[in-house]
């Protein structure tokens, strides 16, 4: 079986992976006149941003909310309609609550007046410094909004062309150093560093360019797509097909065949084959080079080099449901402990599994009642852990123990009778990410964002040897989460359209 032949004179492209980044790339290509086919291994779109159905409830996976709504509005505009036409969006407020074991909290707000009052309450001596940090963050976002991730430069020449912008961003510093230069209160420092950690970066080593995420969150707000990010991916897929695109689901790509220095043909597990003028992979880069280009010296070499790069932490996720409604637990919350920097170093540097955790707690059913029946609530607790390269433990055994530890901490902090109210629970480990999504080292975010100009980059939008092989979505952005994946997809599609 082969793909339909494109019209004479037209161009064609294949996008490997129907995650949000892959679908965003496909929509841009199809809207730009390139006949595009999306090929996905799983039966449903969304990739890691999907959902599990269990006991009549929907357990969403993926981010706690959408911070880059403008990028999605842009995609729907390309399809000739609006995002709200296809899916309801719920605004989340506060943007995020930070909580410590002694009961102290700090809320991040979109509204400037609310934010000023919160800083004045929690850290009155840092009002001026907080405002200066925000000014730098807004400037950084304006200058680097379309960059596909927080490590945007791979050689000094590219960086030299943007020296004024880099100077304004103080990009030679780490994010932690930038925060500490303007804020003295330790808890406020932690709250400002949390967004980087939630996007797979070590805030004490990655560039201060990551400050842009604070401005993106506060400027654009935090939104929840009704039904979760799996529903958002399904809506994107429908819009792509309405533009004339083709989607192949449940049939993994097993080989990218090359002819000389060109990607010549795509082959899937079922035996389907298709020839395309361009191939954009949103799969893990190491998987693309090691498995999809198996048998080629270039693929083997790039896979080795990529896997040697420092990778972002893994994520251990506990999905659970409780009897009752919990209006006092906001949709997005971070449970912090007595340690922060030392705990981050345990995860990103030392590769140990400490007794304490940082827990990113999502309560999506509070703003989206479609996820659970009346009187029941759905939660997701994500814990950053060392990736499999740093911590090669038996996750089948440790996962059960860590799940109990996470639920016990949520119980101590928020739900004292959690054991009596639990009606469902299950967990996902870094090993699961490695097996189900071919994630190198089980990392939740791919290659780790590094300091500015940290060696040579391994996230080219286009392969340097195979000229028509491109990388899209998270595959082309170190860390950065969904905003970086969407920016990388914009850049990838732009390259293909202008070639």
Protein Blocks (a to p, Z undefined) as FASTA:
>chain_A
ZZddddehiacdddehjafklmmmmmmmmmnopacddddfbfbehijmgcddeehiacde
djfbdfblmlmmmmmmmnopafklmoccdddddfbdcddfkopacdddfblklmmmmmmm
mmmmlmmmmmmmmmmmmmmmmmmmmpgcjblbfbfklmmmmmmmmmmnommbcfklmmmm
mpmblklmmmmmmmmmmnopafklmcfklmmmmmmmmmnopaddehijmlmmmmmmmmmm
mnopacdehiacfbdcdehjacfbdcdfkopacddfbdcdfbdfklmmmmmmgoiaklmm
mmmmmmmpccdddddddddddedddfklcfbdcdddfbfklmmmmmmmnopacfbdcddd
ddfklmmmklpcehiacdddddddddfklmccdfklmmmmmmmmmmmmmmmmmmmmlmmm
pcbdcdddfklmmmmnopghhianlpadddehiajafbdfbdfklmmbccehjllogghi
jmlmmmmmmmmmmmmmmZZ
